[in-house]
Amino acid sequence: MIFRQLLDSVSYTYTYLLAGRPGGEALIIDPVIEKVDRYLELLKELDLTLVKAIDTHVHADHITALGALRDATHCVTVMGKQSKVDMVSMRVEDGDVIEIENISLDVLYTPGHTDDSYCFVMKDRVFTGDTLLIRGTGRTDFQHGDPRAAYDSLFNKLLTLPGETLVYPGHDYKGDTVSTIGEEKAFNPRLRVASAEEYAGIMDNLNLPDPTKMDVAVPANLAIGFSGDAPDIQEHAIAADLAIERVGYSETLFIDLREESERVRDGIIPGSVHVPYQHLRQNIKPGGLLAAIAANPDQELLLYCAYGERSALATCEMHESGLVNTCHLAGGIDAWIKAGGPLDHPAERTAQG
């Protein structure tokens, strides 16, 4: 496994880059906007393809690089279901799994620092964001923080992991890089409490100043947006109510770009063909499935995903490849469900692609 822990020396944010092998797929956790060029350089040096960019929560002390990395690499952006961010590709919840080639992260919902805080667990390590720090814990006095929720997240979730589990936090202000669950149980002063009330008493009386970039960072991180290169993306976005009318039309083929776990959880549009977004490029090359389907000028391909980001990116790529009889579902399956569109619910199976 390739593993890099990268520091932003201004906000003291740790960013983590993981890949299963040289030359393979990679994911990044909590990237910082000022470091985008360094991330892209490192990906090139290690011959890695960035396929997922993840934030543990909406940050208040730095501006995320999720949008910039998405625009540069067409990676999938990932945040928790509770996040109020305007646009991400995937929203995960407690018990989900985030996967790339040879890497799997179990998703833990750990509210308290904020109401959208998540941690991500591998076999030997956990990425704790701001929920658990080395000899500290994340403050709970803004962004819908809740010290009692934080206590539950710490004591009933994170601290139940094996003691040897490595702890990789989202920040450190003293120069420490890694701890373990066992160490934090033994030496973290904020964990030496007997009840949620005692913990809340500590956290409610810290009297810390707001992060210096909070007034800028939070609004920026809530409005990641989408700035695709193609000027005709909006022209080729189909509203859910209009797309519903096309179900069953032989001239329209719905293409589902989501991962199999999303399809099982949220359902699929009847008659969809499954082409996972991560396999898009091989499928639009000459001889690929989508290239073959789009060769028929009378066949419309209507792409959809969870919230419309992946399908917009895919529409850009397909148009650039000359596959112009392509449009996408604005707002994704989320908008489809809200509009009352029909759904099938498949049993989980191996994704095709």
N, C-alpha and C positions, 0 to 999 in steps of 0.2 A: 504494500500500500504506500502511496505517496501522501505525505502529510506535511503541511507547512502552517506554522503559526506566525502571522504577520502583525506588526504593531503600527498603529497610527499614533505618533508621539505627541500630537496635539490633544486628542480626546482620550488617549490611553485605551483605545479600542483594540481588542484582538479580533483579527479576521482569520478564518480557517479555510484552507484549501485542501480538498481531499480528492484522491483518485485511486482507482483500483489497480492501475498498472501504467507504466510509461506508454505514451501514445494513445491512451484511452480516454474515457469520459471523466469529467471532473465536476465537483460542486463546490460552492463557496458559501460560507456562513458569515453574516454581518459585515459586508464590504462597505468601505468608506469612499465617498465620492472623490476626494483628493488623491486617492491611491489607484484609480482606475488604470492609468497608464502602466503602473507597476504590475498590477494583476495581469493585464493583457500581455506584457512582456514575459512574465513568468510562465503563463500558459503556453506561449510560443516556445520558450526555452525548453520546457518539459514536454513539448509536443502533445498537449492536452486539449481536448475540446470541452469547453464549459457548457454543460447542459442544464444546470440548475443553480440559481442564486437565491439564497434564503436569508430572511431576517428573523431574528428571534422575537422581535416586537417592534413597535414604532419607537424609534430612538429620539431622545431629546437633546443629546449632546453632540451629534454629528449628523450630516446628511447622508442618507444611504446611497449606495452605488447601484442598487437594483435596476433602476431604469436605464442608467448609462450602460451597464453590462448587457442588458437585454437588447438595447439598440445596437451595440457593437458586435454581439455574438449571436443574437436571436435565441438566447437561452430562456428557459422557463423560470419565471419568478415565483417564489413560494412564500406565503405567510400564513399565519393562523386564521381560522374562520372568524374570530372575534375582531380582527383588525378592521379599522375604518378606512384603510387605504383605498383610494379610488380604483386602482387597477393592478391586479396581479394575475398571473396565469393560473395558479393553483392555490386553493385555500385548504389547509389541513386541520384536523381536529384530533383530540386525544385518542390514541389507539391506532392512528394511521401509520403508514410506513412510507418514507421517502426513499426512492431507489434510483440509483444509476448503476452502470456496469460495475459489478463486484463490490458495491458499497450499499449498505442499507442502514437507515436511521429510523429508529422507533420514535414516534412523536408523543411527547408528554405536554399536556396543557398545565401550565404552572402559574396561574394568575397571582397577583399580589404586588409585584413591582409595578406592573401595569395590568390592565384587564385583558391584554392580548399577548401576554408573555408565554413563550414556549421554550422547552428544552428538547434536545435531540440526543438519543442514546444509541451507542454502538455496543458491541460485546464487551469491550474493555474500557470505554470512556464515555463521558457525557459532556455535551456542550450546553452550558447552563445559562448563557446570556447574562442578564443582570439579576437573575433569581438567586443564585448562589455564587458568591465571590470567594476568593481565597482569604480566609479569616474575616469575612464580612458577608453581608447580604444586601440586595438591592433596596434602595429607599422606597417608601410606599406612600409618599405625600403628594403625588400629582399623577395625571393621566389615569384617573380612576384606580389608583393604587389602593390596596386594602391590606393592612398588616395581618388581619386574621386569615384572609385568603392566602397570604404569603406563608404564614405558619403552616397551614394545611399543605401547601405545595412543597414546603421544605421537609416537614416531618413525616408526612404520609405518602410522599412520592419520591423525592430525590434521596432522602436519607434511608430509604428502604433498599436502595441499590447495594450490591456487594461492596464491602469496605475497600477493596482494592481497586474499585472503579476510578479511573483518572478523571479529574475535574478540570475542564478547560473553560474558564469564565469568559464573559464578554469584555471585561475590563480588568486592569490591575494598575494601581497607582503607586506601588512600592517596588515593582520590578520582578515580582514572582510570576512564573509562567504556568505552573501546573500544581495541582494538589491531588488528593484522593478523598473519597467519601469518608474513609476512616479517619484521616487527618482532620477533616472539618468537624466531624463529630467530637473529636478529642480536644481540638484547640480553637475552634471558632467561637469567640466570646458571645456572639449573638445567638448561638445555638444552645447556650447554657441556661435554658429557661424551662420551667415546669408546665407552662400552659400557654395557650394562645393569648390570653389576657396579659400575661407577663411580657410576652413578645411584643404585643401591641403597645404596651406601656413604654418599652424601649424605643420603638420605631416612631411613635407619636411625639417623642420629645427630642429628636435629633437636631431640630432647628437648623437645617442645612440651607444654604442659599440655592436658588434655582440654577441649573446648568446655564453657563454663559450664552450658549447658542440656542437655548430652548425656544425662544420666540421665533427664530428663523428655522430651526431644524424640524420642529414638529409639523408646521404647515407644509414644508417642503416634502417631508416624508409621508404625509397624507395625500399628496397630489403627485404621485409618480407619473401618471398619465401615460400616453402612448404617442410617440412621434415617429411613426413609420416613414420610410423614405418615399414611398409611392404617393403621389398626390391624389390618386383616385380611390383610396381606401374607403372613404366615406361614401363615394358613389357606388361602390360595390358591396356595401353593408346592407343586409336585408333585415328589417325589423321582424320581431318574433311573430306578430300577428299576421304578417304577410307570408312568412315562411311556413306557418301552420297550414296555410291554404295549399302549399305545394306537396304536402305529404301524399304519397300515392301516385303522383304524376310521373310518368315514365321519363319525361324530359329532365327531371331533377333528381340527382343522386346526392343524398346526404352523406358527408364524409366526417366521421367522428375522430377527432385528433387527440382525445384524452387517453389517459392511461387506464388499464383494465380495472384497477381498484376504484377509480372515479366512476366508471361505467356501472360497476356493481353497486356502488353506494347510491348514485343519483339517478340511474336509469339511462336509457338511450332513446333516441328518436327512431320510431319504427322504420325498418328498411335500411338503416345506416350501414355503411361499409366502414370497418375499423382500420384506420391507418394512423398509428400513434405519431404524434408530432416529431418525436426524436428520430423517426424513420422517414420523415418527409423528403429529405434531399435524395435518398436513394430511390424513392418512388416517383419523383418527377424527372429523373434522368431518362434518356431514351431507353425504352424497354421496361421501365418501371410501371407499376400498376396505375398510378394516377396519370402518367403520361399517355398510357394506352387508352384509358377511358376518355381523357380530354381530347384525344385525336378525333373523336366524333364531334363535329362542330354543333350538332343538335343536342348534345348532352351537356346539361348544366351541372357543375359540381358546386354544391353548397356546403362549405366547410363550417364546422362548429367545434367548440371546446367548452370549457367551464364558464368563462366570463367574457370571451371575445378577444383576448390578447393573442393567444396562439393562432387562432383562425385569421386574425388580421395580419400577423407576421407571415403566416403561410400563404395568404392571398398575395402579399407583396412578392414573395419568392416565386410563386407560380406564374404571376404576370411577368416578372422579369425573365422567366424561362420560356415565355411565349405561350403559356397555357392560359389564355385570356377568358375562356368561358368558365370562369371561377368567381364565386362570390362567397360571402361569409355571413354567419348569423350574428348580428349585433347583440352583445350581452350574453352570448353563449347559452348553455343549457339553463343557466340561472334565469335569464329572461324568458326562455321557452316555458319553464315551469310556471313562472309568474303569469304568463299569458294563457295558461291552461292548455298547453300543447300536450298531445298524447305521448305516453312513455311506455316502453317495454323495460322489463327488469331481468337482465340475463344472469344466469349463474356464473360465478367466477370461473375463468378459464385462461389459458395461455393467450396472451395478446398476439395477434397476427401483425405482420408488418413487412 
